[in-house]
Amino acid sequence: MSCVFIISAPSGSGKSTLVNNLLRREPNLLFSVSYTTRDPRGQERDGAQYRFVSREQFEAMIARDEFLEFAQVFGNYYGTHREVVERGQAEGRDVILDIDVQGARQLRRKIPDAISIFILAPSREELAKRLRARSEDSEETIARRLAGAAKEIEDFAQYDYVLVNEDVATASDLLHAIIQAERLRRRSPRVTARVEKILASFAAQPANGQTEQ
Ligand code: 5GP
């Protein structure tokens, strides 16, 4: 069983940068590419950041029960396909999901061992500054995102970890540290398997009572 990491953050909190830095350091992590009905932004390409589909396609997928979780965020659908997490488990790779607070709530019910991390900007002013610097959204959209952020932040208590993104380098290190620490938990099946292998190496030695030099 591999680990499932959920990352949520109000948009503009720097989450994508932190996740990209993490994936560079941990290339074996499987990033869950979500399906969405929103239009691609800037340099986004289908299949890289998201799978971009129509509302009709998304609703047909809901009807076929293809999503592990899905939600409507700012008027568009977003969802995690079941296959992504199943593939991670099959390949023994940890999976990382970038989903909103509604999706996180649904996923915890299905995968109670999932580890969740909430990322937020240090203040409203800083979040507004980052959203404007990104210059991908209109002022109206930015106002909507700021109002949505306050609501999302109120849900922080559902998460195992809370990371305030003051500066990218420090926050990237902290996010990496969380992933590394979680992988060393005693209850992790991978840790148990590793220790059993070490113990087996002892059992393989003849018990002649001699101390090795
Ligand atoms: P954006 O449009 O800025 O890329 O994302 C808007 C919000 O949708 C973000 O909070 C992001 O985490 C969330 N989101 C992205 N993919 C998924 C998904 O598959 N499921 C859910 N529930 N939320 C998602």
Residues whose N, C-alpha, C, O or C-beta is under 5 A from the ligand:
A	BS01	5GP	A9 S11 S34 Y35 E69 F70 A71 V73 Y78 G79 T80 D98 I99 D100 Q102 G103
